[in-house]
Amino acid sequence: MRRPRFVALGDSLTEGVGDPVGDRWRGWAALLAAGLAEEPVDFTNLARSGAQTRDVAERQLPACLALRPDLVSVVVGVNDTLRRTFDLGAVATRLDTVYAACAGRGALLLTACLPDPGAMLGLPAALARPLARRQRAVNAVVHALSARYGAVHLHVCEGDWITDRALWSADRLHPGERGHRRLALRFHELLAEGGTATGPAPSPDASSPAPGRAAGLRWLATSGTGWVARRCTDLLPQLLALAADELRHRARGTTTRLDLRTTTAISTALAALTTTERQEAA
């Protein structure tokens, strides 16, 4: 009888960025894998830094299915919101493809909704609001599809995930060791409630101190500079236009129109998936 197989899909959050062990990243998925059963499980982490939903659907999913997993985590979407090519309908279609393929093979899905990057980076409100709308829209899609495919879903988009800086790494975008341990522990609790996780729960205790302000400044002066430059050429022009639109609506007292626009986009994206399913069934 083969051991249970856990495959992790996604971006840098699942790759483990922010939780270094030696010369590699560990991360919440590896911490969770160690507590899924009394005996070791087969764990494969296919997540890669910078991945968008397209990368997961086109590259990671085929490799995942070839492994015949029993448990699959799919945590992705933030990088989509940070691109000028952001398309909620396309994001929904890709997530639906990934969820359906894994669930169709009998795998249990793990999903999560995430905080918006503007809040995490502490951007000015005018710039943060458009990013927040995008992330809320992605989270709404993830919520709906998680329910559709019976996923074990974790809410990470509010509460102390945002306010407790000790949970985050120096770059303010990825969890630090404490944050990764918190994610692993919460997923383990949800899986244990359903009888899926039978091994020891991950420890919440970190082996290294949380990064301070100096570490954040060092990150910004080194690798952070390149990250900011890439986002300035890719996202910033569009983000400035979105911020200007936001300010105009706030001045006129019509910001509810922006909320309605987001709600309509979510409904349209999900309705398109339902329409496609009906056509395929016919």
PAMAR-683916 format. One record per residue: residue in one letter; x, y, z of N, C-alpha, C in turn. Coordinates in steps of 0.001 Angstrom, whole numbers, padded with zeros to 6 digits, always signed. Example, Ala and Ser with C-alpha at 12.3 -4.5 7.8 and 13.67 -1.06 7.14 Angstrom:
# PAMAR-683916
A+013190-005690+007800+012300-004500+007800+013200-003300+007800 S+012850-002250+007080+013670-001060+007140+012900+000030+007870 
# end
This chain:
# PAMAR-683916
M+000848-001198+000000+000000+000000+000000+000883+001247+000000 R+000637+002137-000968+001505+003303-001092+001178+004352-000023 R+002165+005171+000280+001965+006232+001248+001105+007343+000641 P+000361+008102+001472-000424+009232+000966+000496+010246+000285 R-000019+010908-000743+000777+011872-001493+000157+013265-001403 F+000967+014220-001033+000565+015619-000899+001393+016434-001882 V+000707+017168-002766+001377+018012-003750+000930+019453-003533 A+001882+020367-003469+001596+021781-003247+001796+022569-004535 L+000795+023355-004907+000846+024209-006094+000724+025666-005670 G+001326+026559-006453+001165+027968-006142+002399+028794-006443 D+002541+029876-005675+003607+030843-005906+004598+030827-004739 S+005252+031959-004519+006316+032029-003513+005824+031761-002103 L+004553+032074-001817+004021+031795-000490+004122+030311-000163 T+003752+029461-001124+003797+028019-000900+005193+027458-001137 E+005979+028107-001983+007364+027675-002154+008109+027764-000830 G+007685+028707+000014+008286+028829+001339+009107+030076+001553 V+009050+031028+000625+009833+032260+000762+009497+032935+002094 G+010531+033308+002806+010374+033906+004127+010689+032949+005262 D+010834+031650+004931+011132+030632+005947+012358+029838+005508 P+013539+030433+005616+014745+029748+005154+015225+028679+006132 V+015669+027570+005575+016315+026513+006353+017565+026126+005583 G+018722+026499+006112+019959+026282+005380+019968+027120+004110 D+020186+026476+002972+020251+027201+001708+018981+027041+000875 R+017878+026691+001516+016629+026494+000779+015461+027076+001576 W+014306+027155+000910+013090+027556+001583+012355+026315+002083 R+011722+026419+003222+010908+025334+003765+009430+025661+003554 G+008839+026476+004402+007478+026939+004201+006397+026100+004843 W+005180+026668+004825+004048+026068+005532+003675+024691+004998 A+003778+024483+003680+003351+023199+003114+004233+022062+003605 A+005540+022305+003682+006444+021269+004187+006196+021011+005670 L+005925+022068+006432+005619+021903+007853+004335+021093+008034 L+003339+021375+007189+002084+020639+007263+002281+019176+006888 A+003062+018929+005840+003278+017557+005365+003818+016663+006474 A+004660+017226+007336+005268+016428+008407+004257+015981+009449 G+003080+016637+009489+002088+016276+010489+000811+015681+009929 L+000826+015297+008661-000388+014745+008066-000686+013329+008554 A+000339+012576+008892+000143+011193+009335+001262+010808+010284 E+001055+009723+010998+002092+009235+011905+003327+008798+011126 E+003097+008202+009952+004195+007814+009073+004429+008915+008037 P+005636+009012+007502+005920+010047+006508+005021+009923+005275 V+004620+011066+004724+003858+011077+003476+004796+011490+002349 D+004410+011176+001117+005170+011638-000037+004765+013078-000324 F+005711+013997-000201+005413+015422-000382+006227+015987-001539 T+005545+016680-002446+006201+017346-003575+005710+018781-003640 N+006648+019721-003626+006299+021141-003704+006629+021648-005105 L+005581+021890-005900+005748+022382-007267+005607+023896-007356 A+005303+024562-006241+005104+026008-006238+006405+026727-006585 R+006280+027835-007305+007440+028605-007712+007189+030104-007537 S+008217+030802-007121+008124+032239-006913+007706+032946-008198 G+006789+033876-008081+006321+034637-009231+005207+033989-010009 A+004807+032778-009657+003792+032058-010425+002448+032776-010368 Q+001762+032776-011499+000399+033263-011599-000514+032067-011865 T-001811+032323-011921-002744+031220-012159-002460+030516-013481 R-001976+031248-014469-001629+030612-015750-000515+029584-015574 D+000489+029925-014780+001607+029002-014554+001133+027747-013837 V+000230+027927-012874-000279+026762-012142-001080+025858-013069 A-001957+026449-013879-002814+025657-014758-002039+024975-015877 E-001052+025673-016444-000369+025152-017631+000885+024341-017315 R+001564+024647-016217+002833+023970-015927+002766+023066-014701 Q+002243+023602-013612+002259+022829-012372+001196+021736-012343 L+000026+022007-012896-001059+021026-012835-000715+019704-013521 P-000181+019702-014749+000143+018407-015367+001128+017588-014544 A+002143+018262-013981+003112+017546-013146+002444+017004-011894 C+001510+017764-011355+000779+017331-010161-000049+016084-010443 L-000811+016103-011517-001691+014974-011832-000896+013705-012105 A+000294+013862-012668+001135+012696-012949+001561+011988-011668 L+001541+012710-010551+001940+012130-009262+000784+011419-008555 R-000415+011515-009086-001614+010895-008511-001764+011250-007017 P-001925+012544-006722-001964+012980-005314-003280+012648-004622 D-003206+012528-003294-004386+012380-002456-004827+013726-001889 L-003862+014628-001757-004114+015957-001198-003354+016976-002046 V-004037+018055-002448-003415+019094-003271-003740+020457-002681 S-002726+021260-002427-002962+022645-002016-002799+023554-003235 V-003729+024496-003380-003690+025469-004477-003875+026844-003857 V-002770+027567-003687-002810+028911-003112-002074+029829-004071 V-002840+030633-004818-002258+031453-005873-003237+032568-006205 G-002728+033640-006808-003601+034729-007247-003072+036112-006978 V-002236+036272-005949-001719+037608-005637-000901+038167-006795 N-000060+037333-007408+000756+037826-008512-000089+038259-009704 D-001241+037633-009889-002147+038081-010956-002610+039513-010705 T-002908+039830-009440-003403+041174-009127-002332+042232-009309 L-001064+041834-009320+000044+042782-009438+000535+042938-010875 R-000286+042544-011833+000086+042678-013247-000933+043542-013967 R-000455+044298-014952-001376+045133-015727-002317+044286-016578 T-001975+042996-016755-002798+042092-017548-003902+041430-016726 F-004125+041886-015506-005104+041251-014621-006457+041118-015302 D-007003+039903-015274-008291+039592-015891-008998+038603-014967 L-010004+039071-014237-010666+038221-013251-011316+037006-013904 G-011890+037181-015081-012511+036052-015764-011508+034964-016085 A-010318+035372-016538-009279+034389-016850-008774+033707-015590 V-008627+034469-014515-008210+033883-013236-009218+032839-012781 A-010503+033166-012863-011546+032232-012445-011529+030964-013286 T-011354+031117-014585-011329+029956-015481-010167+029036-015159 R-009000+029611-014913-007820+028787-014615-007968+028081-013275 L-008454+028804-012266-008646+028166-010966-009669+027047-011070 D-010729+027273-011800-011743+026236-011975-011153+025007-012661 T-010297+025237-013650-009637+024132-014348-008778+023315-013390 V-007998+024015-012559-007105+023325-011621-007904+022573-010558 Y-008882+023251-009959-009683+022606-008921-010407+021382-009471 A-011026+021552-010637-011813+020464-011217-010936+019259-011552 A-009743+019519-012092-008850+018418-012472-008400+017630-011250 C-008059+018344-010182-007593+017657-008971-008734+016913-008277 A-009871+017594-008117-011012+016940-007477-011509+015775-008315 G-011422+015917-009630-011862+014843-010513-011020+013595-010400 R-009788+013746-009938-008916+012587-009699-009035+012062-008276 G-009964+012622-007512-010182+012138-006151-009343+012797-005080 A-008614+013866-005419-007765+014531-004435-008575+015522-003601 L-008237+015636-002333-008815+016649-001464-008052+017950-001684 L-008789+019057-001841-008178+020350-002116-007997+021167-000844 L-006866+021871-000762-006632+022886+000252-006535+024227-000461 T-007307+025220-000008-007271+026546-000613-007217+027606+000471 A-006916+028835+000067-006880+029941+001028-007157+031248+000308 C-007841+032159+000995-007945+033532+000508-006871+034350+001230 L-006376+035389+000564-005172+036068+001034-005371+037563+001220 P-004542+038200+002065-004607+039655+002233-004215+040360+000945 D-004709+041584+000775-004309+042310-000430-002914+042891-000236 P-002104+042855-001293-000702+043289-001175-000541+044759-000855 G-001502+045595-001239-001385+047020-000940-001375+047275+000555 A-002223+046552+001290-002254+046699+002744-000966+046193+003368 M-000466+045060+002853+000754+044500+003413+001951+045418+003196 L+002018+046060+002034+003147+046935+001723+003009+048318+002346 G+001823+048617+002863+001600+049926+003447+001558+051031+002407 L+001000+050733+001223+000917+051737+000162-000043+052854+000554 P+000129+054050-000017-000858+055117+000204-002257+054628-000171 A-003253+055111+000542-004620+054610+000378-005096+054660-001071 A-004766+055732-001778-005243+055869-003161-004705+054760-004056 L-003494+054282-003774-002910+053190-004554-003339+051831-004006 A-003547+051757-002695-003883+050471-002078-005311+050040-002404 R-006234+050998-002524-007643+050622-002726-007876+049824-004004 P-007313+050217-005154-007541+049407-006355-006997+047985-006227 L-005838+047826-005587-005292+046487-005374-006187+045693-004424 A-006732+046373-003426-007627+045693-002487-008868+045182-003205 R-009393+045977-004132-010571+045535-004892-010238+044295-005710 R-009076+044288-006324-008674+043116-007109-008555+041878-006235 Q-007882+042024-005090-007694+040850-004240-009008+040369-003655 R-009899+041292-003305-011212+040871-002809-011968+040098-003875 A-011825+040527-005128-012501+039822-006220-011937+038411-006390 V-010608+038280-006345-009990+036956-006448-010425+036083-005278 N-010443+036659-004071-010865+035894-002905-012314+035423-003035 A-013177+036261-003588-014579+035872-003772-014687+034678-004712 V-013880+034687-005769-013864+033565-006705-013349+032305-006013 V-012273+032447-005238-011719+031300-004515-012743+030746-003533 H-013456+031625-002829-014496+031169-001903-015536+030323-002630 A-016038+030857-003738-017101+030176-004471-016637+028827-005021 L-015452+028804-005610-014963+027562-006203-014546+026556-005133 S-014063+027037-004000-013715+026127-002910-014955+025393-002425 A-016064+026129-002311-017320+025498-001903-017796+024510-002969 R-017638+024882-004227-018100+024013-005322-017379+022680-005325 Y-016081+022686-005025-015290+021459-005110-014976+020843-003750 G-015648+021312-002707-015482+020706-001391-014102+020862-000801 A-013460+021989-001059-012106+022207-000558-012094+022519+000932 V-010980+022224+001564-010709+022688+002925-010126+024083+002781 H-010887+025083+003217-010549+026477+002902-010149+027246+004155 L-009068+028002+004051-008545+028785+005165-008629+030272+004840 H-009196+031053+005759-009300+032508+005585-008039+033170+006142 V-007311+033827+005271-006078+034495+005698-006100+035948+005229 C-007295+036479+004976-007374+037803+004354-007685+038910+005347 E-007761+038595+006628-008109+039616+007605-007565+039227+008969 G-007782+040108+009954-007365+039817+011319-005877+040006+011529 D-005308+039246+012476-003908+039460+012839-002928+038986+011777 W-003432+038322+010728-002526+038010+009619-001941+039297+009052 I-002701+040372+009124-002246+041655+008584-001614+042516+009666 T-002220+042565+010850-001785+043511+011874-000573+043055+012668 D-000353+041757+012780+000780+041259+013570+002018+041159+012682 R+002890+042160+012771+004067+042205+011897+005045+041082+012201 A+004965+040492+013397+005873+039401+013748+005634+038167+012887 L+004484+038103+012232+004182+036950+011381+004801+037069+009994 W+005302+038251+009653+005734+038500+008283+007240+038702+008182 S+007742+038430+006992+009178+038567+006758+009549+040023+006497 A+010817+040257+006261+011301+041622+006083+010709+042300+004861 D+010303+041524+003845+009792+042145+002613+008335+042569+002712 R+007653+042233+003828+006263+042631+004064+005281+042004+003080 L+005734+041058+002283+004868+040380+001324+004711+038895+001622 H+005706+038313+002279+005696+036877+002567+005712+036633+004077 P+005104+035553+004531+005198+035229+005953+006653+034949+006338 G+006993+035267+007573+008247+034807+008127+008030+033399+008686 E+009009+032911+009435+008857+031559+009979+007591+031440+010828 R+007313+032441+011655+006109+032387+012487+004845+032320+011640 G+004820+033101+010573+003652+033093+009708+003459+031763+009010 H+004546+031186+008511+004451+029873+007863+003991+028812+008855 R+004501+028894+010082+004069+027930+011098+002593+028119+011426 R+002135+029364+011472+000722+029631+011742-000149+029047+010629 L+000253+029240+009375-000508+028677+008254-000576+027156+008341 A+000566+026540+008598+000614+025078+008695-000276+024577+009830 L-000217+025252+010960-001000+024842+012121-002496+024970+011861 R-002917+026073+011224-004340+026276+010946-004849+025247+009934 F-004073+024979+008891-004482+023945+007940-004568+022582+008633 H-003604+022304+009510-003601+021031+010219-004858+020901+011082 E-005255+021979+011746-006451+021955+012580-007684+021630+011745 L-007796+022276+010569-008956+022028+009715-008968+020585+009205 L-007798+020089+008820-007717+018710+008328-007955+017705+009447 A-007478+018013+010647-007690+017110+011779-009170+017027+012135 E-009876+018155+012007-011309+018160+012288-012044+017205+011351 G-011556+017089+010117-012177+016193+009153-011591+014793+009155 G-010630+014530+010041-010030+013207+010137-008962+012926+009104 T-008537+013949+008360-007522+013734+007325-006112+013796+007895 A-005869+014729+008816-004551+014847+009444-004557+014067+010761 T-003687+013087+010859-003641+012246+012058-002284+012299+012755 G-001347+013044+012189-000028+013165+012790+000045+014333+013747 P+001215+014572+014328+001378+015666+015293+001233+017035+014630 A+000585+017951+015324+000403+019302+014799+001743+020026+014719 P+001935+020868+013700+003177+021643+013607+003342+022555+014824 S+004558+022728+015265+004823+023610+016398+004666+025070+015975 P+004050+025898+016823+003939+027323+016495+005197+028112+016847 D+006138+027468+017518+007321+028173+018026+008395+028306+016958 A+008820+029540+016724+009856+029812+015726+011241+029637+016336 S+012184+029275+015485+013560+029077+015945+014418+030320+015761 S+013864+031336+015110+014615+032569+014876+013729+033767+015197 P+014325+034909+015582+013531+036091+015932+012858+036698+014711 A+011753+037386+014930+011069+038076+013834+011946+039209+013322 P+011943+039463+012016+012772+040537+011470+012316+041906+011944 G+013274+042771+012248+012954+044120+012691+012981+045118+011553 R+012886+046385+011902+012867+047456+010898+014147+047464+010067 A+015280+047200+010714+016556+047221+009994+016580+046164+008895 A+016000+044991+009174+015956+043937+008163+015104+044365+006977 G+014018+045077+007261+013168+045572+006187+013891+046575+005308 L+014667+047437+005921+015433+048420+005156+016509+047743+004309 R+017136+046697+004860+018148+045969+004097+017522+045298+002876 W+016332+044721+003070+015653+044080+001930+015341+045100+000849 L+014828+046268+001254+014476+047289+000273+015707+047793-000462 A+016837+047889+000244+018061+048401-000380+018708+047376-001298 T+018343+046103-001177+018974+045066-002010+017968+044486-002999 S+017407+043348-002690+016488+042704-003626+015190+043478-003784 G+014794+044235-002774+013548+044988-002864+013571+046044-003942 T+014734+046624-004191+014843+047652-005220+014465+047097-006588 G+014949+045914-006895+014619+045283-008172+013147+044949-008272 W+012567+044473-007160+011136+044134-007162+010301+045376-007433 V+010621+046471-006744+009877+047717-006935+010017+048214-008372 A+011229+048119-008927+011453+048581-010298+010620+047783-011296 R+010554+046462-011104+009750+045636-012009+008274+045983-011923 R+007795+046218-010716+006383+046555-010560+006090+047945-011124 C+007091+048855-011056+006884+050196-011592+006690+050164-013105 T+007436+049304-013784+007308+049233-015242+006094+048413-015661 D+005683+047458-014859+004584+046575-015241+003236+047088-014760 L+003138+047422-013479+001848+047730-012876+001605+049208-012642 L+002643+049958-012273+002439+051308-011758+001643+052228-012680 P+001920+052292-013990+001124+053200-014831-000371+052915-014745 Q-000732+051641-014813-002153+051291-014714-002687+051574-013317 L-001883+051297-012300-002321+051520-010931-002571+053002-010673 L-001743+053858-011243-001949+055299-011094-003258+055736-011741 A-003569+055148-012888-004833+055464-013554-006017+054994-012709 L-005900+053799-012120-006958+053291-011252-007111+054160-010007 A-005983+054629-009478-006028+055488-008296-006691+056822-008624 A-006405+057364-009801-007027+058627-010213-008538+058454-010340 D-008950+057311-010902-010382+057021-011023-011020+056899-009647 E-010299+056264-008737-010789+056116-007357-010990+057479-006710 L-010013+058362-006868-010098+059689-006264-011245+060506-006857 R-011472+060373-008158-012585+061091-008787-013927+060627-008203 H-014067+059313-008054-015315+058800-007498-015497+059216-006038 R-014418+059241-005281-014521+059654-003884-014916+061125-003795 A-014363+061949-004671-014695+063376-004675-016169+063596-005017 R-016719+062727-005865-018122+062857-006279-019077+062100-005364 G-018515+061312-004446-019355+060508-003574-019991+059330-004274 T-019299+058785-005283-019864+057692-006088-019012+056425-006027 T-018295+056214-004920-017434+055030-004833-018242+053733-004848 T-019538+053826-004532-020364+052614-004593-020410+052049-006007 R-020198+052918-006997-020160+052434-008374-018966+051512-008605 L-017845+051821-007958-016670+050960-008082-016928+049612-007405 D-017597+049661-006252-017945+048409-005579-018879+047578-006451 L-019851+048245-007064-020797+047546-007930-020086+046951-009140 R-019120+047695-009668-018346+047198-010814-017600+045918-010448 T-017012+045894-009254-016297+044696-008797-017256+043534-008593 T-018395+043801-007971-019386+042753-007746-019880+042169-009058 T-020094+043036-010035-020547+042579-011354-019480+041709-012021 A-018219+042110-011883-017127+041333-012481-017051+039942-011866 I-017245+039851-010564-017231+038547-009891-018376+037676-010396 S-019568+038244-010436-020741+037495-010885-020576+037029-012326 T-020046+037903-013165-019844+037558-014578-018837+036425-014728 A-017750+036509-013975-016709+035472-014056-017253+034115-013629 L-018010+034075-012550-018556+032802-012062-019678+032296-012967 A-020480+033211-013489-021558+032805-014393-021000+032200-015668 A-019880+032733-016139-019261+032195-017347-018822+030754-017137 L-018342+030431-015940-017933+029055-015648-019139+028130-015665 T-020244+028582-015093-021463+027778-015062-021983+027538-016471 T-021923+028596-017306-022381+028466-018691-021538+027466-019458 T-020231+027516-019253-019326+026588-019935-019601+025162-019519 E-019826+024945-018214-020118+023600-017725-021402+023048-018355 R-022417+023896-018482-023669+023469-019055-023486+023088-020522 Q-022697+023886-021240-022456+023605-022653-021712+022289-022824 E-020712+022052-021944-019947+020808-022029-020821+019606-021701 A-021718+019779-020716-022607+018676-020349-023575+018342-021471 A-023986+019379-022220-024901+019160-023339-024192+018475-024493 
# end
